[in-house]
Amino acid sequence: MPNVLVISPPFYSHAKPLAALAGAMAGRGARVTFACIPELKFLADDQAVDFHPFEGASNRNTGLGSTTEQPTEDRDRLLSFLKATRRGAVASLTSQANNRRGDMLQDPGRVLESVRALYETVRPDWCLVDQLSYPVTLALHCLGVPFASFVAGHPTDLPRDGRSFFGVPDQWPEEIYVDEEGLVGLKRLARQVDRAFTDSFNDVIRSVNPSSAPVESAFSFSSESARVFNYPEAGTAYPCQEGRDLFIGHCTAGSDELPSEWTRNLDRLTGRPRVLIAFGTFQWVHTDVIRAVHRGIRQAYPDAAFVVSAGDRAEELSDIADDGTLLRDFLPQLPLLPSMDVVVHHGGNNSFTESVVSSVPAIVLPFAADQFAVARDVSLLGLGQVLDPNRCTPDDVARAVTSVLGSGIRERVGAMAARVRARGPAWAAERILVQMDTGHATGGRRPVRHDPLKHGPVQHG
């Protein structure tokens, strides 16, 4: 079996599904090394795979975004982005597009040398890399190391054609207010960032490996052999390329157990319905939205019981804490979900796939990034309700939760869950190991690559 190197970005929400897939490949007999920042080593330990420290970016998120130590420049970008999310969808995405100029290709020379050293240590047959780890993908391409791409977010994080741009939804959820004038500016900015980023990408390729062809779009550049989408195939119109793309439905390890402390906590929450409010690792800073959600659901269901992910805002939200509301900074979300009747989340990919695989309907309030695309799929597939976080009222929330719990949404989520559970990391591990071994995308032969320890092309296979 192959020796596989999984290179993860320093973000908990990306590292966790990557670690689950690493563990699944190890379970199929592969030798697997998980490379990431030391703060996330526990994810490799949980999956019983080897770990190697690696830092591919200066910004990071170890589970609580606003409290993770960051370089000053990265922290300033984060705070600017969080302020923009209060001004609406287009303002949020515009802030991210502007920030992208500074944080998508940080110090590619240093990253290339770090990847080279990592390769020398692990000597993998091939690597699995997160699609958003652009400097790492660039390094692997320049060094000629075979790799597969892992798309941790919505499939449109990998723009599918020249009419699509990273960070701009192809289609919006109808429930979200879109500033049309601002949208024109966002599209113009996205084109500029795409061009500048691609030019920078190609400058590195020319300086390191002049014989390699330039890429058409750095945001669209991915493995020619295998692309793994952490998303249900039925949940998107993204075109699947046979022999290259794997839509794995979800990437949960399936072994998370609810800690005994949480079992006792849930035993004390006797109300119904049980509601989980979790806005990922950043968006719990919107305490006003959390209050509106709490108030609206209580308005519709006075006996509702709540579990709320409050991050570092638990004290600020203490006014909503009561016998039926449990506030915590960080939640074991996946093992909690089966005990919930509804989840209110931000449209993050992990929250979406975890709620579906747990058969829990959702109310989605998207703030940024690919969350608008996820929210649109939730709405189109009838798996929950979507609300605009910057415009919804408690009355809107009350109507949404009544619809979610009183209609056929539960049945649709259950049907989707059955399809999603049939796949997952074990299903993906079996197929990606075969796919990368046979090299479908290169006509059944190993690709020509540059030996990272030498100069010039070397034929492998």
C-alpha positions, -999 to +999 in steps of 0.1 A: +000+000+000+012+036-006+029+060+016+006+090+017+013+125+030-018+146+040-009+183+042-035+203+062-039+241+065-038+254+100-075+257+103-095+234+126-126+233+103-104+220+074-080+199+094-107+178+111-122+163+079-088+159+064-077+139+095-108+118+092-099+109+056-063+103+067-075+078+093-097+061+068-068+056+044-047+042+072-076+019+080-072+006+044-036-002+050-019+029+037+010+045+056-003+080+063+014+110+078-007+141+087+012+174+085-002+204+102+006+229+130+014+213+164-017+228+180-038+204+158-017+173+164-045+158+185-065+153+153-038+130+140-036+113+174-074+107+173-070+089+140-039+070+150-018+083+121+017+097+121+021+134+126+047+159+113+047+196+122+042+218+092+031+255+088+019+265+054+004+298+064+008+324+091-029+328+099-046+300+118-077+289+136-074+262+162-112+261+170-120+296+184-112+320+156-111+353+175-090+339+204-064+321+183-031+338+184-024+355+150+003+378+136-009+414+138-016+418+101-036+386+099-056+396+130-063+430+116-077+414+084-099+391+105-113+419+126-120+440+094-138+410+079-159+404+110-170+441+110-179+437+073-202+408+080-225+431+099-230+452+067-245+424+047-236+396+022-219+417-005-199+438+020-187+406+037-175+390+004-159+422-007-139+423+025-128+388+019-118+395-017-097+425-005-081+404+022-073+377-003-047+399-019-025+395+012-032+361+026-036+336-003+000+333-014+021+342+016+058+338+011+057+310-016+094+306-015+095+297+022+065+273+017+082+256-012+113+249+008+092+237+037+073+213+014+106+202-001+119+194+034+087+177+043+089+155+012+125+146+020+115+134+055+083+115+046+091+104+010+054+099+001+042+083-031+017+111-033+001+138-012-034+149-004-037+187+000-065+211+008-076+231-023-074+264-004-038+257+005-026+275-026+011+279-017+013+242-009-004+231-041+019+255-060+050+239-043+039+204-051+033+214-087+067+230-090+084+201-074+066+176-095+051+156-066+018+138-075-011+151-054-049+148-049-070+179-041-094+180-011-122+205-014-133+211+022-160+237+014-188+240-011-178+227-045-179+261-060-148+269-040-132+254-071-145+277-099-157+256-127-152+278-158-141+313-169-175+328-160-171+319-123-149+336-098-138+325-064-157+342-036-187+353-057-217+330-056-229+317-090-265+320-076-277+335-043-303+322-019-335+342-025-338+349+012-306+369+013-306+406+005-281+414-023-269+449-028-269+450-066-246+480-070-222+465-045-223+432-064-211+449-096-181+461-077-175+427-060-174+410-094-150+435-108-128+431-077-129+393-079-117+394-116-088+417-106-078+395-077-081+364-099-058+379-125-033+392-099-032+360-080-028+339-112+000+362-123+018+357-090+012+320-092+028+318-127+057+340-117+067+314-091+062+285-116+085+303-141+112+310-115+112+274-101+103+252-130+104+271-163+095+240-184+060+239-168+031+255-185+014+284-168-020+279-152-051+297-166-065+304-131-048+298-098-081+295-080-092+268-104-059+249-104-062+214-089-051+178-092-054+162-126-057+128-109-082+131-081-104+158-065-122+149-033-153+170-025-165+170+011-201+174-001-231+154-013-232+149-050-270+154-050-265+187-032-250+207-060-251+213-097-213+212-099-204+189-128-187+157-118-158+145-139-158+107-141-125+092-130-113+124-113-140+137-089-152+120-057-183+135-040-180+118-006-211+132+011-195+139+044-161+134+061-170+126+097-150+100+115-181+084+130-163+075+162-169+107+182-186+099+215-205+124+236-184+131+267-201+120+299-203+157+311-224+165+281-247+135+287-254+148+321-259+183+307-285+171+282-303+151+309-309+184+327-324+200+295-358+185+296-376+209+273-386+203+237-376+209+210-339+207+216-321+234+196-284+237+188-272+272+179-237+270+165-222+296+141-188+280+135-155+293+148-160+330+141-196+341+137-207+336+173-194+372+177-229+382+164-245+380+198-274+401+185-282+374+160-279+347+186-303+366+209-328+370+180-327+333+173-331+324+209-360+348+214-378+337+182-377+300+190-388+306+225-417+327+211-428+297+190-419+270+216-418+284+252-405+251+265-376+248+240-342+237+253-310+253+239-274+244+236-255+275+224-219+278+211-209+312+225-171+313+220-156+340+241-190+357+243-205+335+270-204+362+296-219+387+272-248+363+265-254+354+301-287+372+300-302+344+279-288+316+301-315+298+322-325+263+332-333+256+295-302+272+279-267+258+281-239+282+270-204+269+262-174+283+244-168+252+223-191+223+216-186+186+206-210+194+177-210+160+158-219+138+188-243+164+201-264+166+169-282+132+172-298+145+204-311+177+187-344+184+170-331+214+150-298+231+144-293+268+137-260+272+119-241+296+096-239+275+065-204+262+070-197+230+051-189+209+082-221+221+099-242+213+068-228+178+062-228+169+099-264+180+104-275+161+073-256+129+082-273+132+117-308+136+101-312+170+118-331+198+099-315+232+099-321+270+100-292+285+081-280+321+085-251+326+062-225+354+068-197+349+044-176+328+020-192+297+006-220+298+032-244+315+007-239+286-017-245+260+010-276+279+022-290+279-013-286+242-015-304+237+018-333+258+005-335+241-029-333+206-014-359+214+012-335+205+041-344+235+062-350+272+062-327+301+053-327+336+069-307+367+063-287+371+096-285+409+092-323+414+085-342+387+103-364+393+134-375+370+162-408+367+143-390+355+112-371+329+133-404+318+149-419+312+115-388+294+103-386+270+132-423+263+131-419+254+094-389+232+100-405+212+127-440+211+113-435+202+077-420+174+056-385+187+061-376+161+086-385+133+061-364+149+034-334+153+057-338+116+066-338+105+030-307+126+022-290+113+053-294+077+041-277+086+008-249+106+025-242+079+051-236+054+023-204+073+014-181+092+037-143+088+045-141+050+043-159+050+009-136+078-003-104+062+011-110+030-009-115+049-041-089+075-038-062+050-031-071+031-062-075+062-083-041+077-073-024+043-077-037+038-113-033+074-124-066+076-143-061+112-153-027+104-170-040+075-191-031+048-165+006+058-162+025+077-136+030+114-144+063+129-154+076+149-124+106+168-112+125+151-085+123+175-055+159+166-046+174+173-080+169+194-111+153+183-144+124+159-151+125+123-139+101+096-152+084+077-124+065+045-127 
